[in-house]
Amino acid sequence: MGIRRMMRKGKLSASGKLLAVQIGIWFIFFSFNYVYFKKKSPVLAAVWSNADSVLALAGLILTYRQDRKAALSYAPLLLWTAFASTLADYQAVHNDDPLLHSKALKKTNVNLL
């Protein structure tokens, strides 16, 4: 919604940058399931999640000075990806990565019973 609002008003001086950010966000969105569930890579999932957070923040910053209402459309994505990144980082640290052949940095011993 924010990018559409900015494009319609012709307010965006950095429209090419914002489009690149949006393309990156959608690439991550569509490829995350493949990386995490099909390839079973918690490390790449963490990289994808953190990159998504950075792109959401970049989108917010690029639009904030010219249209604060449009910039706020990036806030839910930024909040979600920041939260998801912490979970993905935890998974990457505590689990082996079969795709990258890396061992967990920290093993947890959780006994549910």
C-alpha positions, -999 to +999 in steps of 0.1 A: +000+000+000+028+024+009+047+020-024+015+024-044+006+056-025+041+070-031+041+061-068+006+076-074+015+109-057+049+110-075+065+119-042+093+094-042+126+107-053+142+073-046+116+052-064+142+029-080+156+021-046+122+015-031+113-008-060+146-027-054+137-031-017+103-043-026+116-069-051+140-081-024+112-085+001+091-105-023+120-127-033+126-135+003+089-141+009+086-166-020+119-184-014+119-188+024+098-220+024+122-236-001+153-227+019+139-236+053+115-265+048+127-281+016+165-276+021+162-277+059+187-250+065+182-230+097+213-209+089+200-197+056+165-192+071+182-169+097+200-150+069+167-147+049+148-135+080+175-109+089+177-097+053+139-093+053+142-071+085+169-049+069+148-045+037+117-036+057+137-010+076+152+003+044+117+007+029+105+026+060+135+049+059+132+056+022+096+067+025+096+083+059+109+118+049+084+121+020+053+105+033+050+093+069+017+076+064+032+055+035+062+047+057+040+033+084+028+006+060+063-009+065+060-010+103+040-043+106+065-060+083+094-046+102+079-057+135+072-092+123+105-098+106+124-084+136+106-109+158+109-138+133+147-130+130+152-137+167+135-170+163+154-179+132+187-169+149+179-191+178+171-220+154+204-215+136+224-214+167+208-245+183+204-268+153+227-286+129+224-274+093+224-304+069+226-282+038+257-263+049+271-293+068+275-272+100+270-283+136+250-264+161+269-237+179+250-245+211+232-277+220+203-276+244+191-304+265+154-300+267+136-329+284+098-325+280+089-356+300 
